């Protein structure tokens, strides 16, 4: 697989985790954990075909296949501002996943990002975290905490 296809597949899976999390009102990490390494690996492999289906269809399939129950982490209805698109947030996660060293498999990169502290911070659409600079997000992710701006 060439690099643009690989990157597109990572982006797609990140978008689908975001979409499914919103639909089921779950923390993004909870959905990523339900998929697990093997599930994420399978979804990366299937991404080229899954692109042809709607996000709704894939999310419904995932909720059944990975037994994703509804939660109570609703970041959309509590947002006081314009809710960022699924694809915008997917791009944030793609960039974070790409910041992990190349020797780490893509499925592990995705799981690491979504199960880290930064996922809930990015999901807080009432904060400015999700639209912070990619460098700030990367450095915060690597540090294991949101960095101060001083």
matplotlib code that plots the C-alpha trace (Angstrom):
import matplotlib.pyplot as plt

x = [0.0, 1.3, 1.7, -1.3, -3.6, -2.2, -2.6, -6.2, -7.0, -5.8, -7.8, -10.9, -10.6, -10.0, -13.1, -15.2, -14.1, -15.1, -18.4, -19.3, -18.4, -20.7, -23.5, -23.2, -22.3, -19.1, -15.6, -13.5, -11.1, -14.0, -14.9, -11.2, -10.8, -13.9, -12.3, -8.9, -5.7, -7.1, -10.4, -8.5, -6.1, -9.1, -10.9, -7.7, -7.6, -11.3, -11.1, -10.7, -14.0, -15.8, -15.2, -18.1, -20.6, -22.1, -20.7, -24.1, -23.9, -20.4, -21.2, -24.2, -22.0, -19.4, -21.8, -23.1, -19.8, -17.8, -20.7, -20.5, -23.2, -24.6, -22.9, -23.5, -20.5, -22.4, -20.1, -22.4, -25.6, -23.6, -21.5, -22.2, -20.6, -20.6, -19.8, -16.6, -17.2, -16.3, -13.7, -12.1, -11.6, -10.5, -7.7, -6.6, -6.3, -4.6, -1.9, -1.4, -1.2, 1.4, 3.5, 4.2, 7.4, 7.2, 8.2, 4.9, 2.1, -0.7, -3.3, -1.3, -0.8, -4.5, -5.2, -2.6, -4.0, -7.6, -6.9, -4.6, -5.6, -5.7, -8.7, -11.1, -9.5, -10.0, -13.6, -14.4, -15.9, -16.4, -12.6, -10.0, -8.0, -9.4, -8.4, -5.0, -2.0, -0.9, 2.5, 0.9, -1.2, 1.7, 3.9, 1.1, 0.5, 4.1, 4.4, 1.3, -0.5, -1.8, 1.1, 0.9, 1.2, 3.7]
y = [0.0, 3.4, 6.2, 8.3, 5.3, 4.3, 7.8, 8.0, 4.7, 6.0, 9.2, 7.2, 5.0, 8.0, 9.7, 6.6, 6.3, 9.9, 9.4, 6.2, 7.8, 10.8, 8.5, 6.2, 9.0, 7.4, 8.6, 8.1, 5.9, 3.6, 3.0, 2.5, 0.0, -2.0, -2.3, -3.2, -3.7, -6.5, -4.6, -1.4, -3.5, -5.1, -1.7, -0.3, -3.2, -2.7, 1.1, 1.2, -0.7, 0.9, 4.4, 3.5, 3.2, 5.9, 6.7, 5.8, 2.3, 1.7, 3.0, 0.7, -2.3, -1.4, -1.0, -4.5, -6.2, -4.7, -4.6, -0.9, 0.1, 3.6, 5.8, 9.2, 11.2, 13.7, 16.4, 17.5, 18.6, 20.3, 22.3, 26.0, 26.8, 25.3, 21.7, 20.8, 18.3, 14.6, 15.0, 18.0, 16.1, 13.0, 15.1, 16.1, 12.4, 11.6, 14.2, 12.9, 9.3, 10.4, 11.9, 8.5, 6.9, 5.0, 1.7, 1.5, -0.2, 2.0, 0.2, 0.7, 4.4, 4.9, 3.1, 5.1, 8.4, 7.6, 6.1, 9.0, 12.0, 14.1, 12.4, 13.8, 17.2, 17.2, 16.1, 19.1, 21.3, 24.1, 24.5, 25.6, 22.4, 20.8, 23.8, 24.3, 24.2, 20.7, 21.3, 22.3, 19.1, 16.9, 18.3, 18.0, 14.4, 13.6, 15.2, 13.4, 16.6, 19.9, 22.3, 25.8, 28.7, 30.7]
z = [0.0, -0.9, 1.7, 0.7, 0.9, 4.3, 5.6, 4.2, 5.9, 9.3, 8.8, 7.9, 11.0, 13.2, 11.7, 12.3, 15.9, 16.4, 14.6, 16.4, 19.8, 19.1, 18.0, 21.0, 23.4, 24.5, 25.3, 22.2, 24.1, 25.1, 21.5, 20.5, 23.4, 22.2, 18.8, 20.3, 18.4, 16.2, 15.4, 14.5, 12.3, 10.6, 10.1, 8.6, 6.2, 5.3, 5.0, 1.2, 0.9, 3.8, 2.3, -0.1, 2.8, 4.9, 8.3, 9.7, 8.2, 9.5, 13.0, 13.1, 12.1, 14.6, 17.5, 16.8, 15.9, 18.8, 21.3, 21.8, 24.3, 24.6, 27.1, 28.6, 27.3, 25.1, 23.8, 21.0, 22.8, 25.5, 23.1, 23.3, 20.0, 16.5, 16.8, 14.8, 12.0, 12.5, 9.7, 11.3, 14.5, 12.6, 11.1, 14.6, 15.6, 12.3, 13.1, 16.6, 15.4, 12.8, 15.6, 17.1, 15.8, 12.5, 14.0, 15.9, 13.9, 12.8, 14.8, 18.0, 17.1, 16.8, 20.1, 21.9, 20.8, 21.5, 24.9, 26.1, 28.2, 25.1, 23.6, 26.3, 26.0, 22.2, 22.7, 24.9, 22.2, 24.7, 25.1, 22.6, 22.6, 19.4, 17.3, 18.9, 16.7, 15.7, 17.3, 20.6, 20.6, 19.6, 22.4, 24.9, 23.8, 24.1, 27.5, 28.8, 29.8, 28.3, 28.3, 29.7, 27.3, 29.4]

ax = plt.figure().add_subplot(projection="3d")
ax.plot(x, y, z, "-o")
ax.set_aspect("equal")
plt.show()
